[in-house]
Amino acid sequence: MTKRILIYNSGGGLGDAIQLFPVILSLQNHFKNSTFYYLGAHTNHYSNKLKEYNVHLKTLELNLKYFGFRWWHLLGVKRRIKQLNLEKFDLIIDTQSKLRNTLILKQIPSKSFFSKTFNYRFSTDKNFNKKFKNSTKFLNSTIPIVRDLRFFLNNNFEEISYPMNMIDQKYHKEALKLLPDKNYIGFSLTQGNAYREKSWPLENFIQLAKKIIDLNKKPVFFVEKSETDLIKKIKNDLPQAIFPELMSEISCPALVTTLASRLENLVTIDNGIMHMVNLANIPMITLFGPTKAEKFSPIRKNVITLSSKKMYGTKKIFKITVFDVFKELNF
């Protein structure tokens, strides 16, 4: 019987945590009597910034900052396990593929270990990769890691998408109050991490917004309240722009998701808001430059992904034109 399951996430952003919602919910639905633990290289967002989504996992606290990203953790994790007298996990799920991180995670005792690192060679079943390549089982999954886990566990467990009713009704009511009409088109243009240039030019967003205004659509911008200079710039160039979060005392990712449910479509770069909005299952156009669209963009029928790499052979996202995006809105 699988009683204790540990999920490891090396990503530090809110988007990385949100991407795991369907994996967590699908496993929790299948292993109903199991206790789920979370181990991250960064904080457990499920218990703080994402708590309003009501996705719950216990934190495995090893007191090793940036777990998996330091070679000395190989020895550090062994000491902590001994100090904590940590009970063996029935299943450990490694959601990333960095060799160092996997080697360190592997030091935690488990009966069964799943990892896609080095073509699944660290997984408990040494022949998993060979079997997996030669199999057509469980191909109906829309989420790669759910498909892999179905095969690894040899169990076609149900794939659960995030249900909007898990968010408290007060956020739905607030969204309806802030965006009470129809014909809203959303825009998300800021990136969380500045280490890669993922942002599409502001002037492009403004030009695109002006085009949709001409078609009697209403531009809604998702910009944090602290971005005062950016908000001022957009308002100066686009007086019709709506900033719903500025009109609310509530500020949290769950509100962004419920606001998204009021939209007709969203144009966004690769950022955390893209994943928050994706939970609302609305049509989206995602814009990618240096990051991998096939890895980070939501996989749904009503999501159109535009990648400068595929379209123009360059990582420079600004090569994607306003016309490229506008024609995909299909007004």
C-alpha positions in Angstrom: 0.0 0.0 0.0 1.3 3.5 -1.0 1.0 5.6 2.2 3.7 8.2 1.9 4.4 10.0 -1.3 7.0 12.7 -1.8 6.9 15.2 -4.7 10.1 17.1 -5.5 10.0 20.4 -7.5 13.2 22.3 -8.3 11.5 25.3 -9.8 11.1 28.4 -7.7 8.4 30.3 -9.4 4.6 30.3 -8.8 4.1 29.1 -12.4 6.3 26.0 -11.7 4.1 25.2 -8.7 0.9 25.8 -10.5 2.0 23.5 -13.4 2.0 20.6 -10.9 -1.7 21.1 -9.9 -3.0 18.4 -12.2 -0.3 16.0 -11.2 -0.9 16.5 -7.5 -4.7 16.3 -7.9 -4.6 13.3 -10.1 -2.4 11.4 -7.7 -4.4 12.5 -4.6 -7.6 11.4 -6.3 -6.1 8.0 -7.0 -4.1 7.5 -3.7 -6.9 8.7 -1.5 -5.6 7.3 1.7 -2.0 8.5 1.2 -0.1 11.4 2.8 1.5 13.7 0.3 4.7 15.6 1.1 6.4 18.4 -0.8 10.1 19.1 -1.1 11.3 22.1 -3.1 14.4 23.9 -3.9 12.5 27.0 -2.8 9.5 27.7 -0.5 6.4 25.6 -0.5 4.1 28.0 -2.4 1.1 25.7 -1.8 1.0 26.8 1.9 1.5 30.5 1.3 1.2 32.5 -1.9 -1.0 29.8 -3.6 -3.0 28.7 -0.5 -6.3 30.1 -1.8 -6.2 27.4 -4.5 -6.6 24.8 -1.7 -4.1 22.3 -3.1 -2.5 20.8 0.0 0.8 19.0 0.6 2.8 18.7 3.8 6.3 20.2 3.7 9.3 17.9 4.1 11.6 20.3 6.0 15.2 19.3 5.6 16.7 22.8 6.3 18.8 22.6 3.1 18.4 25.9 1.3 18.0 25.5 -2.5 17.7 21.7 -2.1 19.4 19.8 -4.9 21.4 22.8 -6.3 24.5 22.3 -4.1 26.8 19.3 -4.3 27.4 19.3 -0.6 23.7 18.4 -0.2 24.7 14.8 -1.0 26.2 14.6 2.5 23.9 17.1 4.1 20.7 15.2 3.2 22.1 12.0 4.7 22.8 13.8 8.0 19.4 15.3 8.1 17.7 12.0 7.4 19.6 10.4 10.3 18.8 13.3 12.6 15.1 13.2 11.7 15.0 9.4 11.8 13.0 9.8 8.5 10.7 7.0 7.6 11.1 5.5 4.1 8.7 6.9 1.5 6.6 4.5 -0.5 7.0 6.7 -3.6 9.3 9.6 -4.5 8.4 11.6 -7.7 11.2 13.7 -9.2 9.5 16.3 -11.5 12.8 17.7 -12.9 15.7 16.2 -14.9 18.9 17.8 -13.6 21.5 15.1 -12.8 22.9 16.7 -9.6 19.4 17.3 -8.2 18.3 13.7 -8.9 21.4 12.2 -7.3 20.8 14.2 -4.2 17.1 13.4 -4.1 18.0 9.8 -4.5 19.6 9.8 -1.1 16.2 10.0 0.6 15.1 6.4 1.3 12.2 5.2 -0.8 10.6 1.9 -1.9 9.9 3.3 -5.4 11.6 6.2 -7.2 10.4 7.9 -10.4 12.6 10.3 -12.3 12.9 11.2 -16.0 16.6 12.2 -15.6 18.9 10.5 -18.1 15.9 8.9 -19.9 14.4 7.5 -16.6 17.6 5.6 -15.7 17.3 6.6 -12.0 13.8 5.2 -11.8 13.3 2.1 -9.7 12.5 0.0 -12.9 15.9 0.0 -14.7 14.2 -1.0 -18.0 11.5 1.6 -17.7 12.7 3.7 -20.6 12.9 0.7 -23.0 9.5 -0.5 -22.0 8.1 3.0 -22.3 9.4 3.6 -25.8 7.9 0.4 -27.1 4.5 0.9 -25.5 1.3 2.7 -26.7 -0.4 2.5 -23.3 -1.8 5.6 -21.6 -1.2 7.9 -24.6 -4.5 9.7 -23.9 -3.0 11.9 -21.3 -2.6 15.6 -22.1 0.1 16.1 -19.4 3.4 14.3 -20.1 4.3 13.6 -16.5 0.9 12.1 -15.8 1.3 9.9 -18.8 4.8 8.8 -17.5 3.5 8.1 -14.1 0.6 6.1 -15.4 3.1 3.9 -17.2 5.5 3.8 -14.3 2.8 2.7 -11.9 1.1 0.6 -14.6 -2.2 2.2 -13.6 -4.4 4.3 -15.9 -5.5 6.5 -13.0 -7.8 9.4 -13.9 -6.3 12.7 -15.0 -7.8 15.6 -12.9 -7.8 19.1 -14.2 -8.0 21.9 -11.6 -11.7 22.6 -10.9 -12.5 26.3 -10.4 -14.9 25.5 -7.6 -11.9 24.8 -5.4 -11.4 28.6 -5.2 -13.6 30.3 -2.5 -16.7 32.0 -3.9 -15.6 35.4 -2.6 -12.9 35.5 -5.3 -15.5 34.6 -8.0 -17.8 37.4 -6.7 -15.0 39.9 -6.6 -14.0 39.0 -10.2 -17.7 39.5 -11.3 -17.8 42.9 -9.5 -14.5 44.1 -11.2 -15.3 42.8 -14.7 -19.1 42.7 -14.9 -19.5 42.9 -18.7 -18.4 40.9 -21.7 -15.8 41.4 -24.6 -12.8 41.6 -22.3 -9.4 40.7 -23.8 -6.6 40.2 -21.3 -2.9 41.1 -21.5 0.0 40.0 -19.4 3.4 41.5 -20.2 5.7 41.4 -17.2 8.1 38.6 -16.4 9.0 37.4 -12.9 12.6 36.5 -13.5 14.9 38.9 -15.3 17.6 36.4 -16.2 16.1 35.9 -19.7 14.5 38.5 -21.9 11.1 37.0 -22.2 9.1 40.2 -22.5 7.4 41.3 -25.7 7.8 45.1 -26.3 5.3 47.3 -24.5 4.5 49.3 -27.6 3.4 46.0 -29.3 0.9 45.4 -26.5 -0.4 48.9 -26.8 -0.8 48.7 -30.6 -2.6 45.3 -30.2 -4.9 46.8 -27.5 -5.8 49.7 -29.8 -6.7 47.3 -32.5 -9.1 45.4 -30.2 -10.6 48.6 -29.0 -11.5 49.4 -32.6 -13.5 46.2 -32.5 -15.4 47.2 -29.4 -13.3 44.9 -27.2 -12.1 46.0 -23.7 -8.3 45.7 -22.9 -7.6 44.3 -19.4 -4.1 44.4 -18.1 -2.7 42.1 -15.4 0.0 44.2 -13.8 1.0 44.2 -10.1 0.1 47.3 -8.1 3.8 48.0 -7.4 4.5 48.6 -11.1 3.4 52.2 -10.9 5.6 53.5 -13.7 4.4 50.8 -16.1 0.8 51.4 -15.2 1.2 55.1 -15.7 2.8 54.6 -19.1 0.0 52.3 -20.3 -2.7 54.7 -19.0 -1.1 57.6 -20.8 -1.0 55.7 -24.1 -4.2 53.8 -23.6 -6.8 55.6 -21.4 -9.3 52.8 -22.0 -7.0 50.2 -20.3 -8.6 48.4 -17.4 -6.5 47.4 -14.4 -8.9 45.3 -12.2 -6.5 44.5 -9.5 -6.0 48.3 -8.8 -9.7 48.4 -7.9 -9.7 45.6 -5.4 -8.4 45.3 -1.8 -7.8 41.6 -2.6 -4.4 40.7 -4.0 -3.5 37.0 -4.7 -3.1 34.6 -7.6 -6.5 33.1 -7.0 -8.1 36.4 -7.9 -6.1 36.5 -11.1 -7.6 33.1 -12.0 -11.2 34.1 -11.3 -10.7 37.4 -13.2 -9.4 35.4 -16.1 -12.7 33.5 -16.2 -14.3 36.8 -17.2 -12.1 37.1 -20.3 -12.8 36.3 -23.9 -9.1 35.7 -24.6 -5.6 36.4 -23.1 -2.3 37.4 -24.7 0.6 36.6 -22.5 4.3 36.1 -22.4 5.9 33.1 -20.5 5.3 34.1 -16.9 3.4 33.1 -13.7 0.2 34.8 -14.8 0.1 32.6 -17.9 -0.3 29.5 -15.5 -2.7 31.3 -13.2 -5.0 32.1 -16.2 -4.6 28.7 -17.7 -6.5 27.2 -14.7 -9.6 29.1 -16.0 -9.4 27.1 -19.2 -10.0 30.2 -21.4 -8.6 30.8 -24.9 -5.0 32.0 -24.8 -2.2 33.2 -27.1 1.2 32.6 -25.5 4.4 34.3 -26.7 7.8 32.7 -26.4 11.3 33.7 -27.2 14.3 32.2 -25.3 12.3 29.7 -23.2 11.0 26.4 -24.4 7.4 26.7 -25.6 6.9 23.0 -25.7 7.9 22.7 -22.0 6.1 25.7 -20.5 3.2 26.6 -22.6 -0.2 25.1 -21.6 -1.3 22.2 -23.8 -4.9 22.7 -24.7 -6.9 23.0 -27.9 -7.8 26.6 -27.2 -4.2 27.7 -26.6 -2.2 29.1 -29.5 1.5 29.3 -28.9 3.7 31.6 -30.9 7.5 31.0 -30.7 10.1 33.3 -32.3 12.4 30.3 -32.5 9.9 28.3 -34.7 8.6 31.3 -36.6 11.8 33.3 -37.2 14.6 31.1 -36.1 15.7 33.4 -33.2 15.3 33.6 -29.5 14.4 37.3 -29.8 10.8 37.5 -28.9 10.3 41.0 -30.4 10.5 39.4 -33.8 6.9 38.2 -33.3 4.8 41.0 -34.8 1.6 42.6 -33.7 0.0 41.3 -36.9 1.2 37.7 -36.0 -0.8 37.9 -32.8 -3.8 39.9 -34.0 -4.6 37.4 -36.8 -4.7 34.6 -34.2 -7.4 36.4 -32.2 -9.8 35.5 -35.0 -12.3 38.4 -34.5 
